[in-house]
Amino acid sequence: MFNYFEYFLNTMAKKALIVGTGLAGLSTALRLTSKGYEVEMVEKYHQPGGRLNLLEKDGFKFDMAPTFFSMSYEFKELADYCNIPMPFEFVELDPLYAVHFEGDKRSYLIYKDLKKLAEEFADLEVDLEEKLRRFLKSAGEIFHDTENIVIKQNFDSLIGYLLKLTRVPVKHAPKMFYSMWKEMEKNFDSFEVKVIFSLVGFFLGSTPFDTPAVYSMLNYTELVHDGYHNVKGGMYKIVEGVVKELEKRNVRMHFNVEIDQFEQRNGTLSAFTDKSGKRWEADVFVVNADAASFRGQVLQRPKFNTEKLDAKKWTLAPLTIYLGLDTKVKGMYHHNYFLRRNFEEYAHKIFKNSIKLDKPYYYVNIQSMHNPDYAPPGKESVFILCPVPDLRYKPNWDDAESIADAIIQDMSKRTGFDFVAHTETRVVYHPQQWEGMFNLYRGSGLGLAHDLNQVGGFRPSNKDEQLDNLYYTGASTVPGTGLPMTVISSRLVTERILKDHGTLS
Ligand SMILES: Cc1cc2nc3c(=O)[nH]c(=O)nc-3n(C[C@H](O)[C@H](O)[C@H](O)COP(=O)(O)OP(=O)(O)OC[C@H]3O[C@@H](n4cnc5c(N)ncnc54)[C@H](O)[C@@H]3O)c2cc1C
């Protein structure tokens, strides 16, 4: 019999409270409002964006963390899903980035055009174009054979996940059992080529020596599939664009609000409480804070207590440096990696802080090169990211400024440009600060790593195990970290919510 009462309840606007305004939280808000939900958001930081944030100082602007992204079509999917025009404009990077090795006078430019790329390494690697085509063909097959089966899926159980995996063609199976570095050795001869194409292993939170070869699919996404993109006007335009849409939809955002307690009744979450004691009620709750540490620290789940969280694999922590220079930099590209020749030693020792940090590996982005309004005329805004051990292995960061000094001196020596003399303003954020700003567990920059036992059905689920109206979105739940993944995460959690609570419009 038609139940009018149930129909009436289901057609009333349901309220969703989202904890966190990172990209995953903002995208989830956009999707849920498109389906008729009323959304309210609370955020610990003083402005939206989470790690995708903006720092402004002395007339300079800096993208605080992400500086480029792959799989740009996921943003288009978000806009289409919500029936809005693209809220920002992206620009494809070409060359993708430049790599400098210590002791080498030249830098290597990484192009998507494989012919040009092969010419760049002509003196180091014979037949590189042919070798790359072979390597990328196999990497591309892995990507397309897993994208819809594993990456863009919700899993209700571990068995369900393992069953899904059986649909991946068996020919890829061996690559789960040997490393990305071995895959490089099988395909290439030169040290430089092997190191450059295995850097993606670090993005996943491990080393190329521990990361399974299946993840070479990331080389396919960077070199063939969709490349890397920037945003016209700076990365924070993504946040500004989405927030503008949310304002039109009357989404209320409350900043400097940190959730630290909860109330439940009969297996349902009735309210979150913030540090000032204010209660936040809703019908549905979505947590954009780290899906593993929130379960432990706020929900007090024994499976996510400190000991268990510390036993998980986490991605490296960031030490970030923001420099406002009084002149333009010469001889550098937009995206630059500074590497050394002790690659294997570095990879094995960096995670556990058993290597000296005065000779680090780092990434440099000249932010005002493509976004002139990031610096006053004739000046430059520069971002440096040095991956460092997290707070489990290096809890004390009193030496952060001196590590930053060493990096800047090293960069000056290697580029012949005196960054120290030209610095007008400088900010350094170390892992303790990153932890404090956004509740990043132990300061880990990208969240949970992507070892095979921490992905898919093994990753903290986006649906809570105990409370039936509590969900998660973001880097440490499915599918994983990075900007496009968090946009996919917002779709997966929205699908769950709509399945459980209904589409309202
Ligand atoms: C230095 C660095 C560089 C990076 N570079 C890139 C890059 O170039 N390309 C790329 O694709 N990705 C990059 N990433 C990764 C990318 O930033 C993240 O994967 C993505 O931004 C995560 O988004 P999110 O929404 O899951 O989480 P977040 O951005 O962390 O958002 C979560 C939000 O929840 C808030 N919050 C947490 N706990 C609470 C609480 N208890 N109460 C209220 N609010 C709370 C936090 O303050 C935060 O705003 C980088 C990350 C770092 C750190």
The ligand as an SDF file (V2000), in Angstrom:
LIG
                    3D

 53 58  0  0  0  0  0  0  0  0999 V2000
   51.9620   19.9540    0.3210 C   0  0  0  0  0  0  0  0  0  0  0  0
   50.9340   19.2060   -0.4700 C   0  0  0  0  0  0  0  0  0  0  0  0
   50.9870   19.2380   -1.8560 C   0  0  0  0  0  0  0  0  0  0  0  0
   50.0140   18.5740   -2.6140 C   0  0  0  0  0  0  0  0  0  0  0  0
   50.0690   18.6560   -3.9790 N   0  0  0  0  0  0  0  0  0  0  0  0
   49.0950   18.0940   -4.7200 C   0  0  0  0  0  0  0  0  0  0  0  0
   49.0690   18.2980   -6.1250 C   0  0  0  0  0  0  0  0  0  0  0  0
   49.9120   19.0010   -6.7020 O   0  0  0  0  0  0  0  0  0  0  0  0
   48.0550   17.7100   -6.8290 N   0  0  0  0  0  0  0  0  0  0  0  0
   47.0840   16.9540   -6.2320 C   0  0  0  0  0  0  0  0  0  0  0  0
   46.1880   16.4540   -6.9290 O   0  0  0  0  0  0  0  0  0  0  0  0
   47.0870   16.7660   -4.8910 N   0  0  0  0  0  0  0  0  0  0  0  0
   48.0550   17.3220   -4.1260 C   0  0  0  0  0  0  0  0  0  0  0  0
   48.0360   17.1750   -2.7720 N   0  0  0  0  0  0  0  0  0  0  0  0
   46.9910   16.3360   -2.1580 C   0  0  0  0  0  0  0  0  0  0  0  0
   45.6760   17.0880   -2.0400 C   0  0  0  0  0  0  0  0  0  0  0  0
   45.9000   18.3260   -1.4360 O   0  0  0  0  0  0  0  0  0  0  0  0
   44.7080   16.3100   -1.1810 C   0  0  0  0  0  0  0  0  0  0  0  0
   44.5910   14.9630   -1.6330 O   0  0  0  0  0  0  0  0  0  0  0  0
   43.3000   16.9230   -1.1970 C   0  0  0  0  0  0  0  0  0  0  0  0
   43.3500   18.3280   -1.1480 O   0  0  0  0  0  0  0  0  0  0  0  0
   42.5450   16.3770   -0.0010 C   0  0  0  0  0  0  0  0  0  0  0  0
   41.2650   16.9590    0.0550 O   0  0  0  0  0  0  0  0  0  0  0  0
   40.2500   16.4950    1.1690 P   0  0  0  0  0  0  0  0  0  0  0  0
   38.9960   17.2320    0.9310 O   0  0  0  0  0  0  0  0  0  0  0  0
   40.1930   15.0270    1.2460 O   0  0  0  0  0  0  0  0  0  0  0  0
   40.9270   16.9040    2.5710 O   0  0  0  0  0  0  0  0  0  0  0  0
   41.3510   18.3280    3.1680 P   0  0  0  0  0  0  0  0  0  0  0  0
   41.7520   19.2520    2.1250 O   0  0  0  0  0  0  0  0  0  0  0  0
   42.3480   18.0060    4.2310 O   0  0  0  0  0  0  0  0  0  0  0  0
   40.0100   18.8590    3.8440 O   0  0  0  0  0  0  0  0  0  0  0  0
   39.5350   18.3890    5.0710 C   0  0  0  0  0  0  0  0  0  0  0  0
   39.0280   19.5920    5.8550 C   0  0  0  0  0  0  0  0  0  0  0  0
   38.4580   19.1320    7.0870 O   0  0  0  0  0  0  0  0  0  0  0  0
   38.8070   20.0420    8.1210 C   0  0  0  0  0  0  0  0  0  0  0  0
   38.7180   19.3260    9.3990 N   0  0  0  0  0  0  0  0  0  0  0  0
   39.4840   18.2870    9.8060 C   0  0  0  0  0  0  0  0  0  0  0  0
   39.0810   17.8610   11.0230 N   0  0  0  0  0  0  0  0  0  0  0  0
   38.0410   18.6630   11.3870 C   0  0  0  0  0  0  0  0  0  0  0  0
   37.2160   18.7110   12.5380 C   0  0  0  0  0  0  0  0  0  0  0  0
   37.3460   17.8420   13.5680 N   0  0  0  0  0  0  0  0  0  0  0  0
   36.2550   19.6680   12.6080 N   0  0  0  0  0  0  0  0  0  0  0  0
   36.0820   20.5600   11.5810 C   0  0  0  0  0  0  0  0  0  0  0  0
   36.8500   20.5420   10.4580 N   0  0  0  0  0  0  0  0  0  0  0  0
   37.8090   19.5960   10.3610 C   0  0  0  0  0  0  0  0  0  0  0  0
   40.2190   20.4520    7.7800 C   0  0  0  0  0  0  0  0  0  0  0  0
   40.5650   21.6620    8.3980 O   0  0  0  0  0  0  0  0  0  0  0  0
   40.1330   20.5660    6.2530 C   0  0  0  0  0  0  0  0  0  0  0  0
   39.7950   21.8590    5.8290 O   0  0  0  0  0  0  0  0  0  0  0  0
   48.9820   17.8470   -1.9740 C   0  0  0  0  0  0  0  0  0  0  0  0
   48.9160   17.8380   -0.5730 C   0  0  0  0  0  0  0  0  0  0  0  0
   49.8710   18.5110    0.1730 C   0  0  0  0  0  0  0  0  0  0  0  0
   49.7580   18.5440    1.6750 C   0  0  0  0  0  0  0  0  0  0  0  0
  1  2  1  0
  2  3  1  0
  2 52  2  0
  3  4  2  0
  4  5  1  0
  4 50  1  0
  5  6  2  0
  6  7  1  0
  6 13  1  0
  7  8  2  0
  7  9  1  0
  9 10  1  0
 10 11  2  0
 10 12  1  0
 12 13  2  0
 13 14  1  0
 14 15  1  0
 14 50  1  0
 15 16  1  0
 16 17  1  0
 16 18  1  0
 18 19  1  0
 18 20  1  0
 20 21  1  0
 20 22  1  0
 22 23  1  0
 23 24  1  0
 24 25  2  0
 24 26  1  0
 24 27  1  0
 27 28  1  0
 28 29  2  0
 28 30  1  0
 28 31  1  0
 31 32  1  0
 32 33  1  0
 33 34  1  0
 33 48  1  0
 34 35  1  0
 35 36  1  0
 35 46  1  0
 36 37  1  0
 36 45  1  0
 37 38  2  0
 38 39  1  0
 39 40  1  0
 39 45  2  0
 40 41  1  0
 40 42  2  0
 42 43  1  0
 43 44  2  0
 44 45  1  0
 46 47  1  0
 46 48  1  0
 48 49  1  0
 50 51  2  0
 51 52  1  0
 52 53  1  0
M  END
$$$$
